[in-house]
């Protein structure tokens, strides 16, 4: 029998592009006397209503911390970086700065399955780079929902099951994300786990039936998203899990800064390329 490991990640995260931020700089250990560069970016191949969007735009945010002896708080956007996105097929483009350290692509680099993408950021002569592989997309086969009475763990409401099949050449690492009325949704009241990760470590192909622990009501517009990740992004989420658990349990891992896939000195954050399949429906009784 093939087994699947499900990781439920309690999170301290804030909003970024799609209402989330992958890392909260205030939660990391900063070296004294030095600034830290925080870079977050993604390339996403999206499919919804049988329509594929591979052109973006894709976004990158760049911030820097204040040096400890600066005696000021907060993080500031980097406005003068040179941000280049390229793939291993020879395509590249320089992103345009919008505001507050957010940069946007212009459609010259598309999100294509089985390509590796590299993000290069140059700030005052320092170079930071990271790469990510865009895995083939796995798709939902169904997202049924059922009504459940209140339990000791969940309130009464309608709960979804996400069903999908991972084909032999697809990713082995997934995240399931839920939305309600166009906003990311963690239930009411919010449950303790905000990241739902599925790791198929033991098989090449399997049908999955995955419970989404967030309640809905009749009339809600519900959307489920299946994200096909590369292993580096999956491991990054695992490091967030360790940060979130630190201090909450005697069995939690020793805390440390969330790992990054960027090369360079005094840099944190993550760059990811992934495929996203979304299904939307209106909840009825």
Buried (B, 14 or more C-beta within 10 A) or exposed (E): EEEBEEBEBBBBBBEBBBBBBBBBBEBBEBEEEEBBBBBBBBBBBBBBEEEEEBBBEBBBBBBBBBBEEEEEEEBBBBEEBEBBBBBEEEBEBBBEBEEEBBBBBBEBBBBBBEBBBBBBBBBEEEBBBBBBBBBBBBBBEEBEBEEEEEEEEBEEBBBBBBBBEBBEEBBBBBBBBBBBEEEBBBBEEEBBBBBBBBBBEEEEEBEBEBEBBBBBEEEBEBBBBBBBBBEBBBEBBBBBBBBBBBEEEEEBEEBEBBBBBBEBEBBBBBBBBBBBBBBBBEBEE
